[in-house]
Amino acid sequence: SGPNDPRSALCATARARAMAPTMERVRGGAWLRRAAVLGGVLAPRVACLYLPGVAPIEYPEGGRVELKVNKLVSVKTQLPYGYYTLPYCQPAQIQDSVENLGELLVGDMIENSPYEIEMLRNTSCKVLCKKSLSDQDTEKFKSMIQDEYFVNWLVDNLPAATTYTRADTAQPLTYMNGFPVGVERAGRFYVYNHVKLALKYHASPYDYEGYRIVGFEVEPRSMVQAVRAEAVGITAICTEGIAEPLFDLDAQKEITYTYDVVWTESSQRWASRWDKYLKMTSSQIHWFSILNSLMIMLFLSGMVAIILLRTLYRDITKYNELATSEEAAEETGWKLVHGDVFRKPKHSKLLAVSVGSGVQILGMSVVTLVFALCGILSPAHRGALLQSMMLLFTFMGVFAGYTMARFYKLFGGDDWKTATLLLAFLYPGIFFGVFFVLNLFIWGQKSSGAVPFSTMFALVVLWFGISVPLVFLGSYFGFRRDPMPLPVRTNQIPRQIPAQPWFIKPAFTCLIGGILPFGSIFTELFFIMSSIWQHQFY
């Protein structure tokens, strides 16, 4: 930024304010002078701090705005494909823009495009290219249209949104991510070969120079353009209206791609430009989800409290009654099982491994939620959520090993090497094996969702190179600690358990015990899964 940039003045003011209290304490000694120098160095950096990847970009008038293309996605097949799988116009050299591990795992294929967009320069019916359609190209288009594939574009890290309205009602606008490849009507297939790029910008001369992009909407159309060759190249005339001819795949052997660019000033600020994407689905039903969860939680808490109070009150009353020596020596009620509660279970090693893996997943989830609440994992960082979860799960291996060792030592286990190896390889190995087999099937379909083998190798390196050593490190510290003390003594002879009715069997009790917790989350879980399946932001 130049000397007349308002941001420079703001940074200078913040720097002076940050240094003022430091300079007042310089008289205290030499170490305060060093602190003052350090504060002067760090003050401009603190005042002008942006989180990585979220710094706004100011475009000058006439500056080039790059449009990038992403994968083609479908709700019906869930198999993404590269944008240039279809016979679209290609640039002279295709360049990939995938930035992190998370984007590779979700199958993103971000590439450049030949669209020419300049800030504040409107264009109408500009020809992108003209291509011949072979029978194979036509069949590709038909297959994609039948499977309801959507095109995804990006401008200034904003995904393209399509606006939907209903003519018979006064409902507000609905935004959907991307736009369809084409449409099928009465057995005929029509391709959207003309797009209107509606771009919105925000300007604030007192805060920054240039213009910031705050909106990106696409209006796709299917039409047959009137094309003519001139000295400057190919020009086209685009007719819009009800009587315009649609581009029928079966009736055309050549396709012309054209586009319009329309810039509109918006009062929306850059910081809130993602709001429309986060409101793609109605949020009113979420109140029912929250009320449903609260009611079930209150019901569960009240039911448990009543059972505990009734049981304890009855037993305490019986213990407080005047009893003979024989009655006092006899244990009744819940005291009958106090000597068997902490008895070593049959599969203590597997239980300790499961608890350790659960702690690993719990730690990953808690830290991920904290990062998400701080805005670090916003949708503007494509792939950041999945990448953060992978890395956090890897580094949480030290806590998993420590927890497993503490529980395994509590149960009196001594085969700590086998237990640690099970923790490091059992559950991660199962999930990695399923993931690898599914990836082979996706690779066989030639989908962009197939993870490259180089990325698979990176995952193996994270697993064997970081996660496994951390699990052994946590297990080492856990086994060095003394066993956890038990609050009661365990009987040497197990107590005989009488025959139980069918409704107290483990399978039935687990099923019934899981219904109510599932009922408290199923509504919100439905929205989460729907957003993932429909490629929406949640």
C-alpha positions as a printed NumPy array, in Angstrom:
array([[  0.   ,   0.   ,   0.   ],
       [  1.193,   3.522,  -0.772],
       [  1.745,   6.417,   1.617],
       [ -1.704,   7.826,   0.872],
       [ -3.448,   4.493,   1.514],
       [ -5.976,   4.843,   4.374],
       [ -4.825,   1.446,   5.682],
       [ -1.333,   2.888,   6.161],
       [ -2.767,   5.657,   8.308],
       [ -4.792,   3.166,  10.336],
       [ -1.746,   0.951,  10.856],
       [  0.367,   3.952,  11.858],
       [ -2.253,   5.055,  14.372],
       [ -2.482,   1.546,  15.825],
       [  1.312,   1.375,  15.966],
       [  1.522,   4.643,  17.888],
       [ -1.164,   3.532,  20.342],
       [  0.577,   0.2  ,  20.878],
       [  3.927,   1.883,  21.503],
       [  2.673,   4.66 ,  23.78 ],
       [  2.273,   2.646,  27.011],
       [  5.504,   0.824,  26.233],
       [  7.494,   4.061,  25.854],
       [  6.143,   5.356,  29.163],
       [  7.792,   2.396,  30.908],
       [ 11.167,   2.754,  29.177],
       [ 12.531,   4.747,  32.107],
       [ 12.374,   1.622,  34.278],
       [ 15.558,  -0.007,  32.969],
       [ 17.368,  -1.58 ,  30.072],
       [ 15.029,  -4.537,  29.773],
       [ 12.128,  -2.141,  29.372],
       [ 13.984,  -0.471,  26.512],
       [ 14.285,  -3.84 ,  24.837],
       [ 10.577,  -4.423,  25.406],
       [  9.84 ,  -1.055,  23.825],
       [ 11.857,  -1.95 ,  20.741],
       [ 10.138,  -5.333,  20.512],
       [  6.736,  -3.681,  20.91 ],
       [  7.577,  -1.227,  18.146],
       [  8.459,  -4.112,  15.848],
       [  5.384,  -6.199,  16.653],
       [  2.848,  -3.372,  16.856],
       [  2.347,  -2.9  ,  13.091],
       [  2.062,  -6.653,  12.627],
       [ -0.59 ,  -6.981,  15.314],
       [ -2.545,  -3.982,  14.087],
       [ -2.67 ,  -5.229,  10.481],
       [ -3.136,  -8.947,  11.152],
       [ -5.251, -11.044,   8.783],
       [ -5.955, -14.726,   9.158],
       [ -4.295, -16.791,   6.413],
       [ -6.393, -16.938,   3.265],
       [ -9.045, -14.414,   4.314],
       [ -7.343, -11.128,   3.38 ],
       [ -9.54 ,  -9.179,   0.925],
       [ -8.305,  -8.393,  -2.572],
       [ -8.828,  -4.909,  -4.005],
       [ -9.098,  -4.785,  -7.795],
       [ -8.426,  -1.583,  -9.728],
       [-10.814,  -0.486, -12.435],
       [-10.07 ,  -2.568, -15.502],
       [ -8.055,  -5.078, -13.492],
       [ -8.192,  -8.726, -14.515],
       [-10.546, -10.911, -12.461],
       [ -9.815, -14.609, -12.794],
       [-12.622, -17.144, -13.075],
       [-11.625, -20.65 , -11.985],
       [-13.529, -23.858, -12.65 ],
       [-14.064, -26.708, -10.209],
       [-15.439, -30.235, -10.393],
       [-18.828, -31.309, -11.744],
       [-20.981, -32.751,  -8.939],
       [-24.283, -34.62 ,  -8.801],
       [-26.687, -35.42 ,  -5.998],
       [-27.763, -38.625,  -7.757],
       [-24.39 , -40.291,  -8.356],
       [-22.052, -38.616,  -5.799],
       [-19.211, -39.154,  -8.302],
       [-17.478, -35.853,  -9.128],
       [-15.756, -35.333, -12.466],
       [-13.311, -32.772, -13.783],
       [-14.758, -29.709, -15.486],
       [-12.974, -30.385, -18.77 ],
       [-14.412, -33.903, -18.939],
       [-17.169, -32.263, -20.989],
       [-16.305, -30.454, -24.247],
       [-16.088, -26.988, -22.695],
       [-13.75 , -24.248, -23.887],
       [-10.209, -24.756, -22.587],
       [ -7.385, -22.26 , -22.034],
       [ -4.077, -22.581, -23.851],
       [ -2.541, -24.236, -20.784],
       [ -4.554, -25.812, -17.968],
       [ -3.128, -25.04 , -14.506],
       [ -4.22 , -26.693, -11.275],
       [ -4.909, -24.552,  -8.197],
       [ -5.457, -27.181,  -5.494],
       [ -3.935, -25.797,  -2.306],
       [ -4.148, -28.336,   0.531],
       [ -4.697, -31.963,   1.512],
       [ -8.377, -31.423,   2.304],
       [ -9.177, -30.32 ,  -1.244],
       [ -7.521, -33.44 ,  -2.641],
       [ -9.477, -35.699,  -0.291],
       [-12.851, -34.212,  -1.291],
       [-11.998, -34.415,  -5.001],
       [-11.688, -30.705,  -5.805],
       [-10.114, -29.978,  -9.21 ],
       [ -9.701, -26.206,  -9.361],
       [ -8.314, -25.088, -12.721],
       [ -8.05 , -21.926, -14.765],
       [-10.471, -20.971, -17.534],
       [-10.428, -18.861, -20.729],
       [-13.069, -16.399, -19.471],
       [-11.886, -12.786, -19.653],
       [-13.357, -10.598, -16.927],
       [-12.252,  -7.06 , -16.089],
       [-13.363,  -5.027, -13.094],
       [-16.307,  -2.707, -13.876],
       [-16.215,  -3.606, -17.597],
       [-19.558,  -4.982, -18.773],
       [-19.656,  -7.232, -21.81 ],
       [-22.563,  -8.664, -23.784],
       [-22.69 , -11.906, -25.78 ],
       [-18.931, -12.327, -25.934],
       [-17.863, -15.467, -27.777],
       [-15.696, -17.791, -25.744],
       [-15.17 , -20.468, -28.397],
       [-16.931, -22.582, -31.007],
       [-16.534, -26.362, -30.944],
       [-17.715, -29.303, -32.982],
       [-19.724, -31.982, -31.198],
       [-18.94 , -35.606, -31.878],
       [-21.337, -38.427, -31.031],
       [-19.233, -39.192, -27.943],
       [-19.47 , -35.564, -26.773],
       [-23.233, -35.603, -27.237],
       [-23.585, -38.782, -25.197],
       [-21.439, -37.272, -22.423],
       [-23.686, -34.24 , -22.255],
       [-26.831, -36.368, -22.195],
       [-25.466, -38.59 , -19.435],
       [-24.467, -35.602, -17.311],
       [-27.849, -33.932, -17.802],
       [-29.719, -37.121, -16.89 ],
       [-27.66 , -37.484, -13.705],
       [-28.299, -33.8  , -12.816],
       [-24.691, -32.674, -12.723],
       [-23.888, -29.142, -11.599],
       [-21.057, -26.858, -12.736],
       [-18.985, -25.11 , -10.048],
       [-17.071, -21.912, -10.698],
       [-15.038, -19.607,  -8.462],
       [-14.366, -15.887,  -8.626],
       [-12.218, -14.312,  -5.912],
       [-12.694, -17.49 ,  -3.847],
       [-16.495, -17.078,  -4.054],
       [-18.421, -20.032,  -5.522],
       [-20.968, -19.355,  -8.22 ],
       [-24.536, -19.209,  -6.936],
       [-27.743, -19.652,  -8.907],
       [-30.876, -17.78 ,  -7.869],
       [-34.208, -19.641,  -7.853],
       [-37.627, -18.017,  -7.482],
       [-41.202, -19.282,  -7.656],
       [-43.527, -17.263,  -9.84 ],
       [-46.728, -18.315,  -8.011],
       [-45.582, -17.282,  -4.523],
       [-43.864, -14.372,  -2.855],
       [-41.13 , -16.506,  -1.32 ],
       [-37.656, -14.969,  -0.983],
       [-34.809, -15.847,  -3.294],
       [-33.174, -19.234,  -2.861],
       [-29.495, -19.648,  -3.611],
       [-27.991, -22.913,  -4.823],
       [-24.317, -23.691,  -5.213],
       [-23.387, -23.98 ,  -8.895],
       [-25.666, -24.283, -11.935],
       [-26.849, -27.321, -13.947],
       [-25.091, -28.545, -17.077],
       [-28.388, -28.561, -18.946],
       [-32.026, -29.526, -18.766],
       [-34.163, -32.382, -20.1  ],
       [-37.676, -31.728, -21.369],
       [-39.92 , -34.307, -23.033],
       [-36.996, -36.531, -23.909],
       [-34.994, -33.698, -25.499],
       [-31.675, -32.491, -24.029],
       [-30.722, -28.82 , -23.945],
       [-27.281, -27.559, -22.925],
       [-26.681, -24.26 , -21.146],
       [-24.183, -22.695, -23.547],
       [-24.701, -19.054, -22.545],
       [-24.173, -17.625, -19.056],
       [-24.769, -14.245, -17.523],
       [-22.152, -13.502, -14.887],
       [-23.709, -11.121, -12.358],
       [-20.862,  -9.78 , -10.227],
       [-21.346,  -7.465,  -7.256],
       [-18.685,  -5.17 ,  -5.862],
       [-18.298,  -2.921,  -2.845],
       [-16.251,   0.276,  -2.729],
       [-15.2  ,   2.35 ,   0.281],
       [-12.69 ,   5.054,  -0.718],
       [-12.143,   6.103,   2.907],
       [-11.047,   2.606,   3.963],
       [ -9.211,   1.184,   0.943],
       [ -8.396,   1.803,  -2.69 ],
       [-10.03 ,  -0.21 ,  -5.439],
       [-13.052,  -2.496,  -5.404],
       [-13.859,  -5.706,  -3.551],
       [-16.004,  -8.507,  -4.987],
       [-18.898,  -9.388,  -2.662],
       [-21.203, -11.448,  -4.891],
       [-21.054, -13.901,  -7.788],
       [-24.252, -15.179,  -9.412],
       [-24.703, -17.103, -12.653],
       [-27.802, -17.161, -14.88 ],
       [-27.416, -20.05 , -17.364],
       [-29.345, -20.132, -20.629],
       [-29.66 , -22.452, -23.586],
       [-29.777, -20.715, -26.98 ],
       [-28.665, -20.895, -30.588],
       [-26.613, -17.787, -31.308],
       [-26.247, -16.079, -34.654],
       [-22.503, -16.301, -35.327],
       [-20.481, -14.464, -37.925],
       [-16.747, -14.259, -38.622],
       [-15.095, -10.843, -38.663],
       [-11.563,  -9.523, -38.846],
       [-11.307,  -9.318, -35.039],
       [-12.64 , -12.847, -34.609],
       [-15.981, -14.517, -34.137],
       [-18.905, -12.38 , -32.949],
       [-22.365, -13.538, -31.952],
       [-25.84 , -12.137, -31.44 ],
       [-27.712, -13.55 , -28.447],
       [-31.513, -13.337, -28.556],
       [-33.308, -13.619, -25.234],
       [-36.948, -14.237, -24.662],
       [-39.636, -16.887, -24.8  ],
       [-39.322, -17.377, -28.563],
       [-35.55 , -17.88 , -28.557],
       [-34.433, -21.238, -30.003],
       [-32.943, -23.61 , -27.425],
       [-29.74 , -25.514, -28.082],
       [-30.962, -29.049, -28.803],
       [-28.18 , -31.615, -28.633],
       [-29.806, -33.896, -31.199],
       [-30.319, -31.094, -33.71 ],
       [-26.896, -29.393, -33.522],
       [-23.403, -30.542, -34.466],
       [-21.576, -27.397, -33.36 ],
       [-21.846, -25.507, -30.082],
       [-20.956, -21.879, -29.405],
       [-20.215, -20.719, -25.868],
       [-20.972, -17.089, -25.052],
       [-21.219, -15.058, -21.872],
       [-22.299, -11.71 , -20.459],
       [-20.609,  -9.835, -17.632],
       [-22.674,  -7.413, -15.556],
       [-21.171,  -5.453, -12.64 ],
       [-23.46 ,  -4.079,  -9.934],
       [-22.51 ,  -2.027,  -6.891],
       [-23.632,  -3.49 ,  -3.582],
       [-23.851,  -2.11 ,  -0.061],
       [-22.882,  -5.508,   1.385],
       [-19.491,  -5.487,   3.03 ],
       [-16.726,  -7.941,   2.213],
       [-16.832,  -9.53 ,   5.683],
       [-20.469, -10.659,   5.22 ],
       [-20.351, -11.787,   1.6  ],
       [-20.669, -15.484,   2.618],
       [-24.015, -14.949,   4.355],
       [-26.139, -15.911,   1.354],
       [-24.268, -19.218,   0.974],
       [-24.789, -20.084,   4.626],
       [-28.533, -19.388,   4.263],
       [-29.109, -21.75 ,   1.326],
       [-31.443, -23.831,   3.503],
       [-34.208, -22.541,   5.738],
       [-33.139, -21.989,   9.343],
       [-36.635, -21.822,  10.854],
       [-36.899, -25.602,  11.284],
       [-33.74 , -25.527,  13.382],
       [-35.78 , -24.061,  16.237],
       [-37.781, -27.285,  16.281],
       [-34.514, -29.231,  16.366],
       [-33.234, -27.259,  19.358],
       [-36.565, -27.554,  21.209],
       [-36.701, -31.28 ,  20.473],
       [-33.197, -31.812,  21.854],
       [-33.893, -29.769,  24.998],
       [-37.132, -31.604,  25.768],
       [-35.527, -35.032,  25.396],
       [-32.543, -33.99 ,  27.517],
       [-34.852, -32.696,  30.249],
       [-36.884, -35.905,  30.096],
       [-33.77 , -38.082,  30.34 ],
       [-32.297, -36.053,  33.199],
       [-35.571, -36.091,  35.125],
       [-36.055, -39.814,  34.642],
       [-32.522, -40.628,  35.843],
       [-32.863, -38.277,  38.811],
       [-36.169, -39.836,  39.893],
       [-34.763, -43.373,  39.684],
       [-31.684, -42.446,  41.705],
       [-33.667, -40.571,  44.334],
       [-36.206, -43.355,  44.794],
       [-33.515, -46.056,  45.033],
       [-31.194, -44.147,  47.329],
       [-34.026, -42.872,  49.523],
       [-35.393, -46.369,  50.026],
       [-31.961, -47.837,  50.809],
       [-30.922, -45.011,  53.122],
       [-34.186, -45.247,  55.   ],
       [-33.666, -48.974,  55.465],
       [-30.09 , -48.425,  56.684],
       [-31.187, -45.793,  59.187],
       [-33.728, -48.083,  60.777],
       [-32.802, -49.844,  63.973],
       [-31.515, -53.293,  62.91 ],
       [-30.147, -56.367,  64.586],
       [-26.518, -57.358,  64.225],
       [-27.4  , -60.003,  61.62 ],
       [-29.395, -57.517,  59.546],
       [-26.595, -54.935,  59.798],
       [-24.051, -57.426,  58.529],
       [-26.218, -58.319,  55.515],
       [-25.816, -56.071,  52.444],
       [-28.879, -55.167,  50.398],
       [-29.765, -52.989,  47.427],
       [-27.048, -51.403,  45.321],
       [-24.39 , -52.366,  47.886],
       [-24.601, -55.942,  46.628],
       [-22.548, -55.154,  43.518],
       [-20.037, -52.657,  44.922],
       [-17.382, -55.371,  45.133],
       [-17.799, -56.366,  41.461],
       [-18.025, -52.99 ,  39.754],
       [-14.273, -52.655,  39.103],
       [-13.643, -56.303,  38.284],
       [-11.438, -56.903,  35.238],
       [-13.681, -57.451,  32.171],
       [-13.269, -60.338,  29.766],
       [-11.79 , -58.276,  26.926],
       [ -9.949, -55.665,  28.957],
       [ -7.31 , -55.052,  26.29 ],
       [ -9.894, -54.318,  23.596],
       [-11.823, -52.086,  26.021],
       [ -8.698, -50.056,  26.819],
       [ -7.916, -49.708,  23.098],
       [-11.481, -48.565,  22.374],
       [-11.368, -45.986,  25.179],
       [ -8.049, -44.653,  23.871],
       [ -9.415, -44.322,  20.323],
       [-12.503, -42.598,  21.716],
       [-10.344, -40.052,  23.533],
       [ -8.452, -39.436,  20.284],
       [-11.673, -38.747,  18.374],
       [-13.096, -36.652,  21.23 ],
       [ -9.996, -34.467,  21.413],
       [-10.028, -33.982,  17.644],
       [-13.723, -33.005,  17.709],
       [-13.367, -30.521,  20.587],
       [-10.384, -28.713,  19.074],
       [-12.061, -28.658,  15.648],
       [-15.195, -27.077,  17.133],
       [-13.086, -24.458,  18.919],
       [-11.31 , -23.573,  15.667],
       [-14.646, -23.439,  13.84 ],
       [-16.128, -21.094,  16.473],
       [-13.115, -18.811,  16.053],
       [-13.821, -18.59 ,  12.303],
       [-10.585, -20.283,  11.255],
       [-12.431, -23.146,   9.525],
       [-14.944, -21.051,   7.592],
       [-16.158, -22.21 ,   4.141],
       [-13.823, -19.627,   2.603],
       [-10.976, -22.048,   3.4  ],
       [-11.786, -24.889,   1.034],
       [-10.649, -28.213,   2.454],
       [ -9.474, -26.648,   5.731],
       [-12.004, -28.553,   7.839],
       [-11.017, -32.005,   6.579],
       [ -7.313, -31.215,   6.646],
       [ -7.537, -29.902,  10.218],
       [ -9.407, -33.009,  11.344],
       [ -6.768, -35.267,   9.808],
       [ -3.889, -33.41 ,  11.447],
       [ -5.617, -33.121,  14.825],
       [ -6.461, -36.822,  14.826],
       [ -2.795, -37.535,  14.126],
       [ -1.489, -35.35 ,  16.955],
       [ -4.114, -36.591,  19.427],
       [ -2.421, -39.994,  19.314],
       [ -0.336, -39.065,  22.358],
       [ -3.474, -38.614,  24.486],
       [ -4.933, -41.842,  23.115],
       [ -1.814, -43.789,  24.102],
       [ -1.734, -42.26 ,  27.58 ],
       [ -5.418, -43.018,  28.252],
       [ -5.132, -46.566,  26.948],
       [ -2.089, -47.247,  29.137],
       [ -3.786, -45.923,  32.263],
       [ -6.87 , -48.09 ,  31.782],
       [ -4.912, -51.179,  30.72 ],
       [ -2.727, -50.883,  33.803],
       [ -5.84 , -50.44 ,  35.949],
       [ -7.074, -53.821,  34.706],
       [ -3.732, -55.421,  35.593],
       [ -2.537, -55.925,  32.019],
       [  1.158, -56.402,  31.354],
       [  1.318, -56.919,  27.551],
       [  1.699, -53.208,  26.849],
       [  3.406, -53.629,  23.456],
       [  0.495, -55.545,  21.954],
       [ -2.02 , -53.112,  23.434],
       [ -0.153, -50.121,  22.003],
       [  0.105, -51.734,  18.564],
       [ -3.634, -52.474,  18.61 ],
       [ -4.375, -48.842,  19.469],
       [ -2.137, -47.576,  16.676],
       [ -3.38 , -49.931,  13.95 ],
       [ -6.758, -51.514,  14.793],
       [ -9.345, -48.788,  14.195],
       [ -7.216, -46.606,  11.86 ],
       [ -6.385, -49.733,   9.843],
       [-10.059, -50.706,   9.474],
       [-11.073, -47.258,   8.251],
       [ -8.064, -46.899,   5.971],
       [ -8.772, -50.319,   4.435],
       [-12.413, -49.423,   3.704],
       [-11.31 , -46.041,   2.328],
       [ -8.707, -47.696,   0.073],
       [-11.183, -50.227,  -1.364],
       [-13.807, -47.545,  -2.042],
       [-11.155, -45.366,  -3.653],
       [-10.318, -48.197,  -6.062],
       [-13.961, -48.346,  -7.194],
       [-14.08 , -44.543,  -7.635],
       [-10.8  , -44.662,  -9.564],
       [-12.326, -47.332, -11.822],
       [-15.12 , -44.878, -12.685],
       [-12.484, -42.28 , -13.71 ],
       [-13.946, -39.813, -11.232],
       [-12.055, -36.814,  -9.881],
       [-13.166, -37.938,  -6.434],
       [-10.527, -40.698,  -6.507],
       [ -7.677, -39.763,  -4.188],
       [ -4.308, -39.875,  -6.007],
       [ -1.813, -42.457,  -4.838],
       [  0.612, -39.678,  -3.925],
       [ -1.987, -38.363,  -1.463],
       [ -2.55 , -41.885,  -0.155],
       [  1.18 , -42.105,   0.457],
       [  1.038, -38.796,   2.348],
       [ -1.715, -40.226,   4.567],
       [  0.397, -43.323,   5.251],
       [  3.338, -41.089,   6.181],
       [  1.115, -39.151,   8.611],
       [ -0.076, -42.434,  10.082],
       [  3.228, -44.29 ,  10.43 ],
       [  5.532, -41.299,  10.769],
       [  3.628, -39.143,  13.272],
       [  0.569, -40.879,  14.723],
       [  2.191, -44.227,  15.617],
       [  5.234, -42.679,  17.379],
       [  2.947, -40.337,  19.322],
       [  0.78 , -43.278,  20.415],
       [  3.88 , -45.083,  21.704],
       [  5.055, -41.895,  23.441],
       [  1.746, -41.453,  25.258],
       [  1.663, -45.144,  26.14 ],
       [  5.19 , -44.904,  27.575],
       [  4.226, -42.048,  29.913],
       [  0.97 , -43.782,  30.847],
       [  2.622, -47.045,  31.855],
       [  5.202, -45.199,  33.932],
       [  2.448, -43.846,  36.183],
       [  1.098, -45.787,  39.149],
       [ -2.253, -47.536,  38.66 ],
       [ -5.328, -45.452,  39.388],
       [ -6.63 , -46.138,  42.934],
       [-10.026, -47.802,  43.199],
       [-12.632, -46.365,  45.591],
       [-13.764, -49.811,  46.771],
       [-12.135, -53.207,  47.13 ],
       [-12.912, -55.85 ,  44.513],
       [-14.128, -59.215,  45.789],
       [-11.909, -62.168,  44.964],
       [-14.877, -64.432,  44.206],
       [-17.31 , -63.049,  41.583],
       [-20.877, -62.762,  42.759],
       [-23.401, -65.099,  41.148],
       [-25.702, -63.294,  38.755],
       [-29.219, -64.758,  38.656],
       [-30.99 , -65.443,  35.373],
       [-32.232, -62.173,  33.857],
       [-35.418, -61.599,  31.809],
       [-35.145, -60.934,  28.071],
       [-35.512, -57.165,  28.355],
       [-32.335, -56.885,  30.486],
       [-30.131, -58.629,  27.936],
       [-27.22 , -56.458,  26.672],
       [-28.474, -56.233,  23.076],
       [-31.927, -54.969,  24.056],
       [-30.678, -52.551,  26.717],
       [-28.118, -51.067,  24.3  ],
       [-30.833, -50.594,  21.694],
       [-33.297, -48.969,  24.073],
       [-30.575, -46.906,  25.723],
       [-29.537, -45.436,  22.371],
       [-33.015, -44.48 ,  21.13 ],
       [-33.462, -41.415,  23.333],
       [-29.987, -39.913,  22.719],
       [-30.465, -40.478,  19.   ],
       [-33.871, -38.816,  19.208],
       [-32.265, -35.707,  20.654],
       [-29.92 , -35.252,  17.674],
       [-31.637, -36.863,  14.705],
       [-33.265, -33.641,  13.413],
       [-30.03 , -31.672,  13.348],
       [-28.176, -34.724,  12.046],
       [-30.622, -34.834,   9.142],
       [-29.672, -31.273,   8.093],
       [-25.959, -32.   ,   8.41 ],
       [-26.167, -35.138,   6.279],
       [-28.417, -33.415,   3.729],
       [-25.936, -30.559,   3.371],
       [-23.08 , -32.997,   2.793],
       [-25.081, -35.072,   0.298],
       [-26.367, -32.046,  -1.623],
       [-22.967, -30.271,  -1.661],
       [-24.249, -27.303,   0.319],
       [-22.679, -25.164,   3.011],
       [-23.929, -25.803,   6.545]])
